Every structure is written in C-alpha cells, then in structure tokens.
Amino acid sequence: MVKFKELSKLQKKDIDKKLDELRLDLVKARVTASKGGKVKIKEIKQTIARLLMLRKS
C-alpha cells in the first residue's frame, strides 16, 4: 500500500497517470479475486481514494 505522504509529493499529471494504472490493476485483480486476491483489491481501492482526494485539493 502506498502511503499518503508519498502520494502528496506527486504532480497532477503524475496523479492522473497513477490513477489510470491503478484502475487497470483493479480490473486485473478482480479477475483473479476468486483465487484469494481480495486484499489486493482493497489496497488498490484505498490508494485510488487517496489519489482522488489529492486531485481535488
């Protein structure tokens, strides 16, 4: 999981790029969730939420 302090150092364009990457990872994780990847999905969602919060500020 990525810490908020690390994310706050990113520029707006980097935040958008990271969001795109994480959303793609989330889709991939959902496909493999039947194999026990539910923790990974939770971590990705939390990171996406943190990035969206940073983008709004």
N, CA, C and O atoms as a Tripos MOL2 file, in Angstrom:
@<TRIPOS>MOLECULE
protein
  228   227    57     0     0
PROTEIN
NO_CHARGES

@<TRIPOS>ATOM
      1 N           0.8410   -1.1670    0.0000 N.3       1 MET1
      2 CA          0.0000    0.0000    0.0000 C.3       1 MET1
      3 C           0.8910    1.2360    0.0000 C.2       1 MET1
      4 O           1.9170    1.2810    0.6790 O.2       1 MET1
      5 N           0.4860    2.2170   -0.7590 N.am      2 VAL2
      6 CA          1.2550    3.4480   -0.8910 C.3       2 VAL2
      7 C           0.8100    4.4220    0.2020 C.2       2 VAL2
      8 O          -0.3860    4.5980    0.4370 O.2       2 VAL2
      9 N           1.7590    5.0350    0.8510 N.am      3 LYS3
     10 CA          1.4710    5.9740    1.9340 C.3       3 LYS3
     11 C           1.0380    7.3280    1.3730 C.2       3 LYS3
     12 O           1.4610    7.7300    0.2890 O.2       3 LYS3
     13 N           0.1940    8.0150    2.1250 N.am      4 PHE4
     14 CA         -0.3190    9.3180    1.7200 C.3       4 PHE4
     15 C           0.8080   10.3260    1.5340 C.2       4 PHE4
     16 O           0.7610   11.1580    0.6280 O.2       4 PHE4
     17 N           1.8060   10.2510    2.3820 N.am      5 LYS5
     18 CA          2.9390   11.1840    2.3170 C.3       5 LYS5
     19 C           3.6620   11.0600    0.9740 C.2       5 LYS5
     20 O           4.0900   12.0590    0.3970 O.2       5 LYS5
     21 N           3.7930    9.8230    0.4830 N.am      6 GLU6
     22 CA          4.4510    9.6000   -0.8080 C.3       6 GLU6
     23 C           3.5930   10.1350   -1.9460 C.2       6 GLU6
     24 O           4.1060   10.7200   -2.8990 O.2       6 GLU6
     25 N           2.2840    9.9310   -1.8400 N.am      7 LEU7
     26 CA          1.3810   10.3700   -2.8950 C.3       7 LEU7
     27 C           1.2860   11.8890   -2.9660 C.2       7 LEU7
     28 O           1.1140   12.4520   -4.0480 O.2       7 LEU7
     29 N           1.3960   12.5510   -1.8270 N.am      8 SER8
     30 CA          1.2450   14.0080   -1.8070 C.3       8 SER8
     31 C           2.3880   14.7200   -2.5230 C.2       8 SER8
     32 O           2.2710   15.9040   -2.8410 O.2       8 SER8
     33 N           3.4700   14.0320   -2.7780 N.am      9 LYS9
     34 CA          4.6120   14.6220   -3.4780 C.3       9 LYS9
     35 C           4.4380   14.6020   -4.9980 C.2       9 LYS9
     36 O           5.2250   15.2180   -5.7170 O.2       9 LYS9
     37 N           3.4180   13.9020   -5.4910 N.am     10 LEU10
     38 CA          3.2120   13.7630   -6.9290 C.3      10 LEU10
     39 C           2.5840   15.0130   -7.5330 C.2      10 LEU10
     40 O           1.8260   15.7250   -6.8750 O.2      10 LEU10
     41 N           2.9150   15.2670   -8.7990 N.am     11 GLN11
     42 CA          2.3080   16.3490   -9.5630 C.3      11 GLN11
     43 C           0.9400   15.8860  -10.0610 C.2      11 GLN11
     44 O           0.6390   14.6930  -10.0300 O.2      11 GLN11
     45 N           0.1070   16.8310  -10.5210 N.am     12 LYS12
     46 CA         -1.2430   16.4990  -11.0040 C.3      12 LYS12
     47 C          -1.2040   15.4920  -12.1460 C.2      12 LYS12
     48 O          -1.9890   14.5440  -12.1600 O.2      12 LYS12
     49 N          -0.3030   15.6830  -13.1010 N.am     13 LYS13
     50 CA         -0.2430   14.7680  -14.2410 C.3      13 LYS13
     51 C           0.2050   13.3810  -13.7960 C.2      13 LYS13
     52 O          -0.2370   12.3730  -14.3490 O.2      13 LYS13
     53 N           1.0850   13.3330  -12.7940 N.am     14 ASP14
     54 CA          1.5300   12.0460  -12.2700 C.3      14 ASP14
     55 C           0.4070   11.3450  -11.5120 C.2      14 ASP14
     56 O           0.2970   10.1190  -11.5510 O.2      14 ASP14
     57 N          -0.4250   12.1240  -10.8230 N.am     15 ILE15
     58 CA         -1.5710   11.5570  -10.1150 C.3      15 ILE15
     59 C          -2.5270   10.9240  -11.1110 C.2      15 ILE15
     60 O          -3.0090    9.8130  -10.8920 O.2      15 ILE15
     61 N          -2.8070   11.6320  -12.2170 N.am     16 ASP16
     62 CA         -3.7050   11.0940  -13.2390 C.3      16 ASP16
     63 C          -3.1420    9.8190  -13.8560 C.2      16 ASP16
     64 O          -3.8740    8.8580  -14.0950 O.2      16 ASP16
     65 N          -1.8440    9.8170  -14.1100 N.am     17 LYS17
     66 CA         -1.2030    8.6370  -14.6890 C.3      17 LYS17
     67 C          -1.2840    7.4560  -13.7180 C.2      17 LYS17
     68 O          -1.5810    6.3310  -14.1220 O.2      17 LYS17
     69 N          -1.0210    7.7200  -12.4470 N.am     18 LYS18
     70 CA         -1.0720    6.6740  -11.4180 C.3      18 LYS18
     71 C          -2.4940    6.1390  -11.2660 C.2      18 LYS18
     72 O          -2.6900    4.9410  -11.0610 O.2      18 LYS18
     73 N          -3.4940    7.0320  -11.3650 N.am     19 LEU19
     74 CA         -4.8900    6.6030  -11.2850 C.3      19 LEU19
     75 C          -5.2350    5.6460  -12.4170 C.2      19 LEU19
     76 O          -5.8920    4.6280  -12.1950 O.2      19 LEU19
     77 N          -4.7960    5.9680  -13.6220 N.am     20 ASP20
     78 CA         -5.0500    5.0890  -14.7640 C.3      20 ASP20
     79 C          -4.4240    3.7150  -14.5510 C.2      20 ASP20
     80 O          -5.0440    2.6900  -14.8320 O.2      20 ASP20
     81 N          -3.1880    3.7060  -14.0490 N.am     21 GLU21
     82 CA         -2.5020    2.4390  -13.7980 C.3      21 GLU21
     83 C          -3.2280    1.6150  -12.7370 C.2      21 GLU21
     84 O          -3.3930    0.4040  -12.8870 O.2      21 GLU21
     85 N          -3.6570    2.2760  -11.6710 N.am     22 LEU22
     86 CA         -4.3230    1.5630  -10.5830 C.3      22 LEU22
     87 C          -5.6870    1.0340  -11.0010 C.2      22 LEU22
     88 O          -6.0910   -0.0510  -10.5850 O.2      22 LEU22
     89 N          -6.3880    1.7930  -11.8170 N.am     23 ARG23
     90 CA         -7.6930    1.3140  -12.2930 C.3      23 ARG23
     91 C          -7.5240    0.0750  -13.1650 C.2      23 ARG23
     92 O          -8.3400   -0.8450  -13.1030 O.2      23 ARG23
     93 N          -6.4810    0.0470  -13.9680 N.am     24 LEU24
     94 CA         -6.1960   -1.1360  -14.7690 C.3      24 LEU24
     95 C          -5.8230   -2.3100  -13.8720 C.2      24 LEU24
     96 O          -6.2640   -3.4360  -14.1010 O.2      24 LEU24
     97 N          -5.0140   -2.0470  -12.8520 N.am     25 ASP25
     98 CA         -4.6520   -3.0900  -11.8900 C.3      25 ASP25
     99 C          -5.8780   -3.6120  -11.1540 C.2      25 ASP25
    100 O          -5.9600   -4.8020  -10.8480 O.2      25 ASP25
    101 N          -6.8320   -2.7290  -10.8670 N.am     26 LEU26
    102 CA         -8.0490   -3.1340  -10.1740 C.3      26 LEU26
    103 C          -8.8640   -4.1010  -11.0230 C.2      26 LEU26
    104 O          -9.4020   -5.0820  -10.5100 O.2      26 LEU26
    105 N          -8.9530   -3.8300  -12.3090 N.am     27 VAL27
    106 CA         -9.6760   -4.7340  -13.2110 C.3      27 VAL27
    107 C          -8.9990   -6.1000  -13.2400 C.2      27 VAL27
    108 O          -9.6650   -7.1340  -13.1840 O.2      27 VAL27
    109 N          -7.6780   -6.0950  -13.3270 N.am     28 LYS28
    110 CA         -6.9320   -7.3570  -13.3350 C.3      28 LYS28
    111 C          -7.1000   -8.1040  -12.0220 C.2      28 LYS28
    112 O          -7.2260   -9.3290  -12.0160 O.2      28 LYS28
    113 N          -7.1040   -7.3750  -10.9060 N.am     29 ALA29
    114 CA         -7.2400   -8.0090   -9.5910 C.3      29 ALA29
    115 C          -8.6280   -8.6100   -9.4170 C.2      29 ALA29
    116 O          -8.7790   -9.6450   -8.7690 O.2      29 ALA29
    117 N          -9.6320   -7.9740   -9.9840 N.am     30 ARG30
    118 CA        -10.9920   -8.5180   -9.8810 C.3      30 ARG30
    119 C         -11.1130   -9.8380  -10.6280 C.2      30 ARG30
    120 O         -11.8640  -10.7230  -10.2160 O.2      30 ARG30
    121 N         -10.3840   -9.9680  -11.7120 N.am     31 VAL31
    122 CA        -10.4130  -11.2170  -12.4740 C.3      31 VAL31
    123 C          -9.8110  -12.3500  -11.6530 C.2      31 VAL31
    124 O         -10.3000  -13.4790  -11.6890 O.2      31 VAL31
    125 N          -8.7560  -12.0480  -10.9180 N.am     32 THR32
    126 CA         -8.0740  -13.0740  -10.1330 C.3      32 THR32
    127 C          -8.5700  -13.1380   -8.6870 C.2      32 THR32
    128 O          -7.9860  -13.8470   -7.8670 O.2      32 THR32
    129 N          -9.6410  -12.4050   -8.3650 N.am     33 ALA33
    130 CA        -10.1350  -12.3550   -6.9830 C.3      33 ALA33
    131 C         -10.6160  -13.7120   -6.5020 C.2      33 ALA33
    132 O         -10.5930  -13.9890   -5.3030 O.2      33 ALA33
    133 N         -11.0460  -14.5470   -7.4080 N.am     34 SER34
    134 CA        -11.5230  -15.8640   -6.9970 C.3      34 SER34
    135 C         -10.3910  -16.7130   -6.4310 C.2      34 SER34
    136 O         -10.6370  -17.7200   -5.7680 O.2      34 SER34
    137 N          -9.1660  -16.3110   -6.6880 N.am     35 LYS35
    138 CA         -8.0030  -17.0470   -6.1840 C.3      35 LYS35
    139 C          -7.5010  -16.4620   -4.8700 C.2      35 LYS35
    140 O          -6.4170  -16.8240   -4.4110 O.2      35 LYS35
    141 N          -8.2670  -15.5680   -4.2580 N.am     36 GLY36
    142 CA         -7.8820  -15.0210   -2.9650 C.3      36 GLY36
    143 C          -7.2230  -13.6660   -3.0290 C.2      36 GLY36
    144 O          -6.4800  -13.3090   -2.1150 O.2      36 GLY36
    145 N          -7.4620  -12.9030   -4.0650 N.am     37 GLY37
    146 CA         -6.8370  -11.5950   -4.2160 C.3      37 GLY37
    147 C          -7.6680  -10.4490   -3.6740 C.2      37 GLY37
    148 O          -7.5120   -9.3100   -4.1150 O.2      37 GLY37
    149 N          -8.5470  -10.7300   -2.7270 N.am     38 LYS38
    150 CA         -9.4450   -9.6900   -2.2180 C.3      38 LYS38
    151 C          -8.7090   -8.6210   -1.4180 C.2      38 LYS38
    152 O          -9.1320   -7.4650   -1.4040 O.2      38 LYS38
    153 N          -7.6360   -8.9790   -0.7670 N.am     39 VAL39
    154 CA         -6.8470   -7.9980   -0.0170 C.3      39 VAL39
    155 C          -6.2090   -7.0060   -0.9840 C.2      39 VAL39
    156 O          -6.1480   -5.8090   -0.7050 O.2      39 VAL39
    157 N          -5.7400   -7.5020   -2.1080 N.am     40 LYS40
    158 CA         -5.1190   -6.6470   -3.1220 C.3      40 LYS40
    159 C          -6.1330   -5.6370   -3.6580 C.2      40 LYS40
    160 O          -5.7950   -4.4740   -3.8790 O.2      40 LYS40
    161 N          -7.3760   -6.0790   -3.8660 N.am     41 ILE41
    162 CA         -8.4260   -5.1860   -4.3520 C.3      41 ILE41
    163 C          -8.6610   -4.0620   -3.3500 C.2      41 ILE41
    164 O          -8.7980   -2.9000   -3.7330 O.2      41 ILE41
    165 N          -8.7060   -4.4060   -2.0800 N.am     42 LYS42
    166 CA         -8.9280   -3.4050   -1.0290 C.3      42 LYS42
    167 C          -7.8100   -2.3680   -1.0130 C.2      42 LYS42
    168 O          -8.0760   -1.1720   -0.8900 O.2      42 LYS42
    169 N          -6.5690   -2.8160   -1.1360 N.am     43 GLU43
    170 CA         -5.4320   -1.8950   -1.1350 C.3      43 GLU43
    171 C          -5.4740   -0.9640   -2.3390 C.2      43 GLU43
    172 O          -5.1910    0.2270   -2.2170 O.2      43 GLU43
    173 N          -5.8250   -1.5030   -3.4970 N.am     44 ILE44
    174 CA         -5.8980   -0.6880   -4.7150 C.3      44 ILE44
    175 C          -6.9910    0.3660   -4.5680 C.2      44 ILE44
    176 O          -6.7880    1.5260   -4.9250 O.2      44 ILE44
    177 N          -8.1450   -0.0320   -4.0440 N.am     45 LYS45
    178 CA         -9.2440    0.9140   -3.8610 C.3      45 LYS45
    179 C          -8.8600    2.0320   -2.8930 C.2      45 LYS45
    180 O          -9.1980    3.1930   -3.1230 O.2      45 LYS45
    181 N          -8.1650    1.6930   -1.8250 N.am     46 GLN46
    182 CA         -7.7360    2.7070   -0.8620 C.3      46 GLN46
    183 C          -6.7580    3.6910   -1.4920 C.2      46 GLN46
    184 O          -6.8340    4.8950   -1.2480 O.2      46 GLN46
    185 N          -5.8490    3.1770   -2.2960 N.am     47 THR47
    186 CA         -4.8790    4.0510   -2.9590 C.3      47 THR47
    187 C          -5.5730    4.9610   -3.9670 C.2      47 THR47
    188 O          -5.2370    6.1400   -4.0750 O.2      47 THR47
    189 N          -6.5390    4.4190   -4.7040 N.am     48 ILE48
    190 CA         -7.3010    5.2290   -5.6570 C.3      48 ILE48
    191 C          -8.0380    6.3430   -4.9170 C.2      48 ILE48
    192 O          -8.0560    7.4850   -5.3760 O.2      48 ILE48
    193 N          -8.6410    6.0190   -3.7830 N.am     49 ALA49
    194 CA         -9.3640    7.0270   -3.0000 C.3      49 ALA49
    195 C          -8.4190    8.1290   -2.5250 C.2      49 ALA49
    196 O          -8.7800    9.3050   -2.5540 O.2      49 ALA49
    197 N          -7.2400    7.7700   -2.0990 N.am     50 ARG50
    198 CA         -6.2630    8.7650   -1.6520 C.3      50 ARG50
    199 C          -5.8570    9.6850   -2.8010 C.2      50 ARG50
    200 O          -5.7450   10.8990   -2.6290 O.2      50 ARG50
    201 N          -5.6410    9.0930   -3.9730 N.am     51 LEU51
    202 CA         -5.2490    9.8960   -5.1330 C.3      51 LEU51
    203 C          -6.3670   10.8460   -5.5560 C.2      51 LEU51
    204 O          -6.1060   11.9960   -5.9080 O.2      51 LEU51
    205 N          -7.6030   10.3680   -5.5210 N.am     52 LEU52
    206 CA         -8.7230   11.2270   -5.8870 C.3      52 LEU52
    207 C          -8.8640   12.3890   -4.9070 C.2      52 LEU52
    208 O          -9.1950   13.5070   -5.3030 O.2      52 LEU52
    209 N          -8.6140   12.1220   -3.6410 N.am     53 MET53
    210 CA         -8.6720   13.1790   -2.6380 C.3      53 MET53
    211 C          -7.5860   14.2290   -2.9070 C.2      53 MET53
    212 O          -7.8350   15.4290   -2.7900 O.2      53 MET53
    213 N          -6.3980   13.7770   -3.2620 N.am     54 LEU54
    214 CA         -5.3070   14.7030   -3.5750 C.3      54 LEU54
    215 C          -5.6130   15.5220   -4.8210 C.2      54 LEU54
    216 O          -5.2960   16.7100   -4.8880 O.2      54 LEU54
    217 N          -6.2240   14.8850   -5.7950 N.am     55 ARG55
    218 CA         -6.5200   15.5650   -7.0530 C.3      55 ARG55
    219 C          -7.5400   16.6860   -6.8540 C.2      55 ARG55
    220 O          -7.4870   17.7040   -7.5440 O.2      55 ARG55
    221 N          -8.4640   16.5030   -5.9160 N.am     56 LYS56
    222 CA         -9.4820   17.5250   -5.6610 C.3      56 LYS56
    223 C          -8.9220   18.7280   -4.9210 C.2      56 LYS56
    224 O          -9.4460   19.8360   -5.0380 O.2      56 LYS56
    225 N          -7.8700   18.5110   -4.1670 N.am     57 SER57
    226 CA         -7.3340   19.6260   -3.3720 C.3      57 SER57
    227 C          -6.3840   20.4980   -4.1630 C.2      57 SER57
    228 O          -5.8540   21.4740   -3.6310 O.2      57 SER57
@<TRIPOS>BOND
     1     1     2 1
     2     2     3 1
     3     3     4 2
     4     3     5 am
     5     5     6 1
     6     6     7 1
     7     7     8 2
     8     7     9 am
     9     9    10 1
    10    10    11 1
    11    11    12 2
    12    11    13 am
    13    13    14 1
    14    14    15 1
    15    15    16 2
    16    15    17 am
    17    17    18 1
    18    18    19 1
    19    19    20 2
    20    19    21 am
    21    21    22 1
    22    22    23 1
    23    23    24 2
    24    23    25 am
    25    25    26 1
    26    26    27 1
    27    27    28 2
    28    27    29 am
    29    29    30 1
    30    30    31 1
    31    31    32 2
    32    31    33 am
    33    33    34 1
    34    34    35 1
    35    35    36 2
    36    35    37 am
    37    37    38 1
    38    38    39 1
    39    39    40 2
    40    39    41 am
    41    41    42 1
    42    42    43 1
    43    43    44 2
    44    43    45 am
    45    45    46 1
    46    46    47 1
    47    47    48 2
    48    47    49 am
    49    49    50 1
    50    50    51 1
    51    51    52 2
    52    51    53 am
    53    53    54 1
    54    54    55 1
    55    55    56 2
    56    55    57 am
    57    57    58 1
    58    58    59 1
    59    59    60 2
    60    59    61 am
    61    61    62 1
    62    62    63 1
    63    63    64 2
    64    63    65 am
    65    65    66 1
    66    66    67 1
    67    67    68 2
    68    67    69 am
    69    69    70 1
    70    70    71 1
    71    71    72 2
    72    71    73 am
    73    73    74 1
    74    74    75 1
    75    75    76 2
    76    75    77 am
    77    77    78 1
    78    78    79 1
    79    79    80 2
    80    79    81 am
    81    81    82 1
    82    82    83 1
    83    83    84 2
    84    83    85 am
    85    85    86 1
    86    86    87 1
    87    87    88 2
    88    87    89 am
    89    89    90 1
    90    90    91 1
    91    91    92 2
    92    91    93 am
    93    93    94 1
    94    94    95 1
    95    95    96 2
    96    95    97 am
    97    97    98 1
    98    98    99 1
    99    99   100 2
   100    99   101 am
   101   101   102 1
   102   102   103 1
   103   103   104 2
   104   103   105 am
   105   105   106 1
   106   106   107 1
   107   107   108 2
   108   107   109 am
   109   109   110 1
   110   110   111 1
   111   111   112 2
   112   111   113 am
   113   113   114 1
   114   114   115 1
   115   115   116 2
   116   115   117 am
   117   117   118 1
   118   118   119 1
   119   119   120 2
   120   119   121 am
   121   121   122 1
   122   122   123 1
   123   123   124 2
   124   123   125 am
   125   125   126 1
   126   126   127 1
   127   127   128 2
   128   127   129 am
   129   129   130 1
   130   130   131 1
   131   131   132 2
   132   131   133 am
   133   133   134 1
   134   134   135 1
   135   135   136 2
   136   135   137 am
   137   137   138 1
   138   138   139 1
   139   139   140 2
   140   139   141 am
   141   141   142 1
   142   142   143 1
   143   143   144 2
   144   143   145 am
   145   145   146 1
   146   146   147 1
   147   147   148 2
   148   147   149 am
   149   149   150 1
   150   150   151 1
   151   151   152 2
   152   151   153 am
   153   153   154 1
   154   154   155 1
   155   155   156 2
   156   155   157 am
   157   157   158 1
   158   158   159 1
   159   159   160 2
   160   159   161 am
   161   161   162 1
   162   162   163 1
   163   163   164 2
   164   163   165 am
   165   165   166 1
   166   166   167 1
   167   167   168 2
   168   167   169 am
   169   169   170 1
   170   170   171 1
   171   171   172 2
   172   171   173 am
   173   173   174 1
   174   174   175 1
   175   175   176 2
   176   175   177 am
   177   177   178 1
   178   178   179 1
   179   179   180 2
   180   179   181 am
   181   181   182 1
   182   182   183 1
   183   183   184 2
   184   183   185 am
   185   185   186 1
   186   186   187 1
   187   187   188 2
   188   187   189 am
   189   189   190 1
   190   190   191 1
   191   191   192 2
   192   191   193 am
   193   193   194 1
   194   194   195 1
   195   195   196 2
   196   195   197 am
   197   197   198 1
   198   198   199 1
   199   199   200 2
   200   199   201 am
   201   201   202 1
   202   202   203 1
   203   203   204 2
   204   203   205 am
   205   205   206 1
   206   206   207 1
   207   207   208 2
   208   207   209 am
   209   209   210 1
   210   210   211 1
   211   211   212 2
   212   211   213 am
   213   213   214 1
   214   214   215 1
   215   215   216 2
   216   215   217 am
   217   217   218 1
   218   218   219 1
   219   219   220 2
   220   219   221 am
   221   221   222 1
   222   222   223 1
   223   223   224 2
   224   223   225 am
   225   225   226 1
   226   226   227 1
   227   227   228 2
@<TRIPOS>SUBSTRUCTURE
     1 MET1         2 RESIDUE 1 A MET
     2 VAL2         6 RESIDUE 1 A VAL
     3 LYS3        10 RESIDUE 1 A LYS
     4 PHE4        14 RESIDUE 1 A PHE
     5 LYS5        18 RESIDUE 1 A LYS
     6 GLU6        22 RESIDUE 1 A GLU
     7 LEU7        26 RESIDUE 1 A LEU
     8 SER8        30 RESIDUE 1 A SER
     9 LYS9        34 RESIDUE 1 A LYS
    10 LEU10       38 RESIDUE 1 A LEU
    11 GLN11       42 RESIDUE 1 A GLN
    12 LYS12       46 RESIDUE 1 A LYS
    13 LYS13       50 RESIDUE 1 A LYS
    14 ASP14       54 RESIDUE 1 A ASP
    15 ILE15       58 RESIDUE 1 A ILE
    16 ASP16       62 RESIDUE 1 A ASP
    17 LYS17       66 RESIDUE 1 A LYS
    18 LYS18       70 RESIDUE 1 A LYS
    19 LEU19       74 RESIDUE 1 A LEU
    20 ASP20       78 RESIDUE 1 A ASP
    21 GLU21       82 RESIDUE 1 A GLU
    22 LEU22       86 RESIDUE 1 A LEU
    23 ARG23       90 RESIDUE 1 A ARG
    24 LEU24       94 RESIDUE 1 A LEU
    25 ASP25       98 RESIDUE 1 A ASP
    26 LEU26      102 RESIDUE 1 A LEU
    27 VAL27      106 RESIDUE 1 A VAL
    28 LYS28      110 RESIDUE 1 A LYS
    29 ALA29      114 RESIDUE 1 A ALA
    30 ARG30      118 RESIDUE 1 A ARG
    31 VAL31      122 RESIDUE 1 A VAL
    32 THR32      126 RESIDUE 1 A THR
    33 ALA33      130 RESIDUE 1 A ALA
    34 SER34      134 RESIDUE 1 A SER
    35 LYS35      138 RESIDUE 1 A LYS
    36 GLY36      142 RESIDUE 1 A GLY
    37 GLY37      146 RESIDUE 1 A GLY
    38 LYS38      150 RESIDUE 1 A LYS
    39 VAL39      154 RESIDUE 1 A VAL
    40 LYS40      158 RESIDUE 1 A LYS
    41 ILE41      162 RESIDUE 1 A ILE
    42 LYS42      166 RESIDUE 1 A LYS
    43 GLU43      170 RESIDUE 1 A GLU
    44 ILE44      174 RESIDUE 1 A ILE
    45 LYS45      178 RESIDUE 1 A LYS
    46 GLN46      182 RESIDUE 1 A GLN
    47 THR47      186 RESIDUE 1 A THR
    48 ILE48      190 RESIDUE 1 A ILE
    49 ALA49      194 RESIDUE 1 A ALA
    50 ARG50      198 RESIDUE 1 A ARG
    51 LEU51      202 RESIDUE 1 A LEU
    52 LEU52      206 RESIDUE 1 A LEU
    53 MET53      210 RESIDUE 1 A MET
    54 LEU54      214 RESIDUE 1 A LEU
    55 ARG55      218 RESIDUE 1 A ARG
    56 LYS56      222 RESIDUE 1 A LYS
    57 SER57      226 RESIDUE 1 A SER
